[in-house]
């Protein structure tokens, strides 16, 4: 399990309480499936899914998130590096301080990373040219111009 960030939460709405008579709220709600694209930056807030009114929380993921993604405070951030089949990850919040110190709440998220639109960095690209001999004198300089922009 990888521990990745502290976050404090205040101002709680209508949620069930945990911890008996402490009055502290500590919940984890289901997170919708996430479909991401390799090479595109993401910043997904998890604040609506984890709540602890008694102090701070430490979030962790198991198994480790795909390359390029991390938990930062109460957000899933980063740029996924490569396409990957769907996988389910358990995100666990551990209460730090307050009346429920050390208790945990967990939920899962299914993440799919689709391929990006460009060829991967370092991929071989083959270019074929058919230049009529009559238009290209032997020994003449030839300029090729490429437009690699999307579209």
C-alpha positions as a Markdown table, in Angstrom:
| # | Residue | x | y | z |
|---|---|---|---|---|
| 1 | Unk | 0.0 | 0.0 | 0.0 |
| 2 | Unk | 1.3 | 3.5 | -0.9 |
| 3 | Unk | 0.5 | 6.4 | 1.4 |
| 4 | Unk | 0.3 | 9.7 | -0.6 |
| 5 | Unk | -1.0 | 12.8 | 1.0 |
| 6 | Unk | -2.7 | 14.6 | 4.0 |
| 7 | Unk | -5.9 | 16.6 | 3.7 |
| 8 | Unk | -8.1 | 18.3 | 6.2 |
| 9 | Unk | -11.9 | 18.5 | 5.7 |
| 10 | Unk | -14.3 | 20.8 | 7.4 |
| 11 | Unk | -18.0 | 21.8 | 6.9 |
| 12 | Unk | -19.9 | 18.5 | 6.6 |
| 13 | Unk | -23.4 | 18.1 | 5.2 |
| 14 | Unk | -26.0 | 15.3 | 5.7 |
| 15 | Unk | -23.9 | 12.2 | 6.2 |
| 16 | Unk | -24.0 | 9.3 | 8.6 |
| 17 | Unk | -21.8 | 9.6 | 11.6 |
| 18 | Unk | -19.1 | 7.1 | 12.6 |
| 19 | Unk | -17.5 | 6.4 | 15.9 |
| 20 | Unk | -20.4 | 6.1 | 18.2 |
| 21 | Unk | -21.2 | 9.2 | 20.3 |
| 22 | Unk | -18.2 | 11.3 | 19.2 |
| 23 | Unk | -20.4 | 13.2 | 16.7 |
| 24 | Unk | -17.5 | 13.0 | 14.1 |
| 25 | Unk | -18.4 | 12.2 | 10.5 |
| 26 | Unk | -16.1 | 9.8 | 8.6 |
| 27 | Unk | -17.4 | 8.3 | 5.4 |
| 28 | Unk | -16.3 | 6.9 | 2.0 |
| 29 | Unk | -18.7 | 6.9 | -0.9 |
| 30 | Unk | -18.5 | 4.9 | -4.1 |
| 31 | Unk | -16.4 | 6.6 | -6.9 |
| 32 | Unk | -17.7 | 6.4 | -10.5 |
| 33 | Unk | -15.6 | 4.6 | -13.0 |
| 34 | Unk | -12.9 | 6.8 | -14.6 |
| 35 | Unk | -11.9 | 6.6 | -18.2 |
| 36 | Unk | -8.6 | 8.4 | -18.9 |
| 37 | Unk | -6.5 | 9.0 | -22.0 |
| 38 | Unk | -2.7 | 8.2 | -22.0 |
| 39 | Unk | -0.7 | 11.4 | -22.3 |
| 40 | Unk | -3.5 | 13.7 | -21.1 |
| 41 | Unk | -3.3 | 15.4 | -17.6 |
| 42 | Unk | -6.0 | 14.7 | -15.1 |
| 43 | Unk | -7.0 | 16.3 | -11.8 |
| 44 | Unk | -10.1 | 14.5 | -10.3 |
| 45 | Unk | -11.3 | 15.8 | -6.9 |
| 46 | Unk | -12.1 | 13.0 | -4.4 |
| 47 | Unk | -13.5 | 15.5 | -1.8 |
| 48 | Unk | -17.1 | 14.4 | -2.4 |
| 49 | Unk | -16.2 | 10.7 | -1.7 |
| 50 | Unk | -14.2 | 10.9 | 1.5 |
| 51 | Unk | -15.3 | 13.0 | 4.5 |
| 52 | Unk | -13.8 | 13.3 | 8.0 |
| 53 | Unk | -15.0 | 16.1 | 10.2 |
| 54 | Unk | -12.7 | 15.2 | 13.2 |
| 55 | Unk | -9.3 | 16.1 | 11.7 |
| 56 | Unk | -7.2 | 15.2 | 8.7 |
| 57 | Unk | -7.1 | 12.1 | 6.4 |
| 58 | Unk | -4.3 | 10.2 | 4.8 |
| 59 | Unk | -5.3 | 8.6 | 1.5 |
| 60 | Unk | -3.6 | 5.5 | 0.1 |
| 61 | Unk | -4.1 | 3.2 | -3.0 |
| 62 | Unk | -3.8 | -0.5 | -3.4 |
| 63 | Unk | -2.5 | -1.8 | -5.7 |
| 64 | Unk | -0.3 | 1.0 | -6.8 |
| 65 | Unk | -1.9 | 3.4 | -9.3 |
| 66 | Unk | -0.9 | 3.2 | -13.0 |
| 67 | Unk | 2.3 | 5.0 | -14.0 |
| 68 | Unk | 1.9 | 8.8 | -14.0 |
| 69 | Unk | -1.0 | 8.9 | -11.6 |
| 70 | Unk | -0.9 | 9.8 | -7.9 |
| 71 | Unk | -3.0 | 10.8 | -4.9 |
| 72 | Unk | -2.4 | 14.4 | -3.9 |
| 73 | Unk | -4.4 | 15.6 | -1.0 |
| 74 | Unk | -8.0 | 14.6 | -1.9 |
| 75 | Unk | -7.4 | 14.5 | -5.7 |
| 76 | Unk | -6.3 | 11.9 | -8.3 |
| 77 | Unk | -3.7 | 13.8 | -10.4 |
| 78 | Unk | -1.1 | 13.3 | -13.0 |
| 79 | Unk | -0.7 | 12.2 | -16.6 |
| 80 | Unk | -1.2 | 8.5 | -17.3 |
| 81 | Unk | 1.8 | 7.2 | -19.3 |
| 82 | Unk | 0.4 | 4.4 | -21.3 |
| 83 | Unk | -2.9 | 2.7 | -22.2 |
| 84 | Unk | -4.0 | 0.0 | -19.7 |
| 85 | Unk | -6.9 | -2.4 | -19.4 |
| 86 | Unk | -9.5 | -1.5 | -16.8 |
| 87 | Unk | -8.4 | -2.2 | -13.2 |
| 88 | Unk | -10.0 | -1.7 | -9.8 |
| 89 | Unk | -8.1 | 0.1 | -7.1 |
| 90 | Unk | -9.0 | 0.4 | -3.4 |
| 91 | Unk | -8.6 | 3.9 | -2.0 |
| 92 | Unk | -8.4 | 4.0 | 1.8 |
| 93 | Unk | -8.7 | 7.0 | 4.0 |
| 94 | Unk | -7.1 | 6.8 | 7.5 |
| 95 | Unk | -8.3 | 9.4 | 10.1 |
| 96 | Unk | -5.5 | 11.4 | 11.6 |
| 97 | Unk | -6.3 | 13.1 | 14.9 |
| 98 | Unk | -9.6 | 13.8 | 16.4 |
| 99 | Unk | -12.0 | 11.3 | 18.0 |
| 100 | Unk | -11.7 | 8.6 | 15.3 |
| 101 | Unk | -7.9 | 8.7 | 15.0 |
| 102 | Unk | -6.5 | 5.6 | 13.2 |
| 103 | Unk | -9.9 | 4.4 | 11.9 |
| 104 | Unk | -10.2 | 3.7 | 8.2 |
| 105 | Unk | -12.8 | 4.0 | 5.5 |
| 106 | Unk | -12.4 | 2.5 | 2.0 |
| 107 | Unk | -14.0 | 2.6 | -1.4 |
| 108 | Unk | -13.0 | 1.4 | -4.9 |
| 109 | Unk | -12.5 | 3.1 | -8.2 |
| 110 | Unk | -12.2 | 1.4 | -11.6 |
| 111 | Unk | -9.8 | 3.1 | -13.9 |
| 112 | Unk | -9.4 | 2.5 | -17.6 |
| 113 | Unk | -6.6 | 4.3 | -19.6 |
| 114 | Unk | -7.3 | 4.5 | -23.3 |
| 115 | Unk | -4.6 | 5.1 | -26.0 |
| 116 | Unk | -3.7 | 8.7 | -26.9 |
| 117 | Unk | -4.0 | 10.1 | -30.4 |
| 118 | Unk | -0.3 | 10.4 | -31.2 |
| 119 | Unk | 2.3 | 7.7 | -31.9 |
| 120 | Unk | 4.2 | 6.8 | -28.7 |
| 121 | Unk | 7.4 | 8.7 | -28.2 |
| 122 | Unk | 10.3 | 6.8 | -29.8 |
| 123 | Unk | 8.0 | 4.8 | -32.1 |
| 124 | Unk | 9.2 | 4.1 | -35.7 |
| 125 | Unk | 7.3 | 5.9 | -38.4 |
| 126 | Unk | 7.8 | 4.9 | -42.1 |
| 127 | Unk | 7.5 | 7.5 | -44.8 |
| 128 | Unk | 7.3 | 6.5 | -48.5 |
| 129 | Unk | 8.0 | 8.9 | -51.3 |
| 130 | Unk | 7.3 | 8.5 | -55.0 |
| 131 | Unk | 9.3 | 11.2 | -56.8 |
| 132 | Unk | 9.2 | 11.2 | -60.6 |
| 133 | Unk | 12.7 | 11.2 | -62.0 |
| 134 | Unk | 11.8 | 13.8 | -64.6 |
| 135 | Unk | 10.9 | 16.4 | -61.9 |
| 136 | Unk | 13.8 | 15.8 | -59.6 |
| 137 | Unk | 17.2 | 16.2 | -61.3 |
| 138 | Unk | 20.0 | 14.0 | -60.0 |
| 139 | Unk | 22.0 | 15.8 | -57.4 |
| 140 | Unk | 19.3 | 18.4 | -56.7 |
| 141 | Unk | 18.5 | 19.5 | -53.2 |
| 142 | Unk | 15.1 | 18.3 | -52.0 |
| 143 | Unk | 13.2 | 19.9 | -49.2 |
| 144 | Unk | 10.5 | 18.0 | -47.3 |
| 145 | Unk | 8.0 | 19.8 | -45.0 |
| 146 | Unk | 6.0 | 17.9 | -42.4 |
| 147 | Unk | 3.0 | 19.1 | -40.5 |
| 148 | Unk | 2.6 | 16.9 | -37.4 |
| 149 | Unk | -0.1 | 18.9 | -35.7 |
| 150 | Unk | -3.3 | 17.2 | -34.7 |
| 151 | Unk | -6.1 | 17.2 | -37.2 |
